[in-house]
């Protein structure tokens, strides 16, 4: 089992390596907290319940999330954001829309 997991993780031998994982795009690291800096919101629809009621989740500028891995799209990271839906699954986000600094923070200059 891998540390941090509740149970065993099943994987094939070819999915494992003694070498460290390749670095992530943008120089970001696994577990790092970043801010979404995109100019326009990402809107995601989901059907989370058996009654098929549609819910919308909106990722807006300044949303804080955690890097959970390499994204499925080129130059992207898999992110987990703190609002309810984004916690349940990983959302790939282009590294150009991510920052260590909060884009909504007020400067004291």
C-alpha positions as semicolon CSV with decimal commas, in nm:
position;residue;x (nm);y (nm);z (nm)
1;X;0,000;0,000;0,000
2;X;0,109;0,361;-0,059
3;X;0,131;0,608;0,226
4;X;-0,172;0,836;0,249
5;X;-0,412;0,582;0,097
6;X;-0,679;0,404;0,296
7;X;-0,626;0,069;0,130
8;X;-0,433;-0,122;-0,130
9;X;-0,374;0,030;-0,471
10;X;-0,383;-0,218;-0,760
11;X;-0,141;-0,135;-1,040
12;X;0,061;-0,316;-1,303
13;X;0,436;-0,361;-1,264
14;X;0,502;-0,145;-1,572
15;X;0,324;0,145;-1,397
16;X;0,586;0,147;-1,120
17;X;0,942;0,280;-1,122
18;X;1,234;0,320;-0,885
19;X;1,303;0,654;-1,051
20;X;1,127;0,971;-0,933
21;X;0,827;1,085;-1,133
22;X;0,896;1,340;-1,406
23;X;0,867;1,702;-1,303
24;X;0,530;1,870;-1,348
25;X;0,472;2,149;-1,601
26;X;0,535;2,501;-1,474
27;X;0,775;2,382;-1,204
28;X;0,483;2,312;-0,969
29;X;0,496;2,022;-0,723
30;X;0,249;1,760;-0,610
31;X;0,042;1,883;-0,314
32;X;0,119;2,249;-0,379
33;X;-0,169;2,495;-0,341
34;X;-0,225;2,723;-0,640
35;X;-0,477;2,983;-0,751
36;X;-0,683;2,981;-1,069
37;X;-0,600;3,299;-1,262
38;X;-0,815;3,246;-1,570
39;X;-1,003;3,552;-1,694
40;X;-1,327;3,365;-1,753
41;X;-1,491;3,107;-1,528
42;X;-1,494;2,738;-1,607
43;X;-1,848;2,606;-1,578
44;X;-1,907;2,237;-1,529
45;X;-2,237;2,054;-1,530
46;X;-2,290;1,737;-1,336
47;X;-2,568;1,496;-1,256
48;X;-2,467;1,385;-0,907
49;X;-2,784;1,220;-0,782
50;X;-3,012;0,943;-0,893
51;X;-3,295;1,191;-0,955
52;X;-3,075;1,347;-1,231
53;X;-3,111;1,701;-1,102
54;X;-2,861;1,918;-1,288
55;X;-2,609;2,115;-1,083
56;X;-2,356;2,370;-1,203
57;X;-2,013;2,423;-1,054
58;X;-1,819;2,735;-1,140
59;X;-1,445;2,776;-1,107
60;X;-1,372;3,148;-1,084
61;X;-1,057;3,360;-1,076
62;X;-0,894;3,332;-0,735
63;X;-1,022;2,980;-0,657
64;X;-0,759;2,790;-0,455
65;X;-0,678;2,430;-0,538
66;X;-0,425;2,155;-0,481
67;X;-0,201;1,995;-0,742
68;X;-0,288;1,626;-0,749
69;X;-0,097;1,517;-1,057
70;X;-0,027;1,558;-1,424
71;X;-0,322;1,673;-1,634
72;X;-0,459;1,470;-1,922
73;X;-0,415;1,760;-2,163
74;X;-0,077;1,898;-2,278
75;X;0,080;2,149;-2,038
76;X;-0,187;2,096;-1,774
77;X;-0,210;1,980;-1,414
78;X;-0,478;1,775;-1,242
79;X;-0,621;2,004;-0,975
80;X;-0,861;1,952;-0,687
81;X;-1,043;2,270;-0,592
82;X;-1,213;2,333;-0,259
83;X;-1,572;2,376;-0,370
84;X;-1,786;2,067;-0,330
85;X;-1,785;1,925;-0,683
86;X;-1,425;1,993;-0,768
87;X;-1,317;1,798;-0,460
88;X;-1,481;1,482;-0,589
89;X;-1,285;1,465;-0,912
90;X;-0,974;1,614;-1,062
91;X;-1,004;1,894;-1,316
92;X;-0,715;1,945;-1,561
93;X;-0,614;2,312;-1,578
94;X;-0,358;2,467;-1,813
95;X;-0,053;2,588;-1,619
96;X;-0,086;2,933;-1,781
97;X;-0,403;2,974;-1,569
98;X;-0,237;2,884;-1,238
99;X;-0,028;3,089;-0,994
100;X;0,123;3,064;-0,648
101;X;-0,003;3,418;-0,584
102;X;-0,370;3,499;-0,531
103;X;-0,479;3,716;-0,826
104;X;-0,754;3,869;-0,610
105;X;-0,526;3,980;-0,326
106;X;-0,514;4,354;-0,269
107;X;-0,166;4,503;-0,293
108;X;-0,054;4,721;-0,002
109;X;0,176;4,933;-0,222
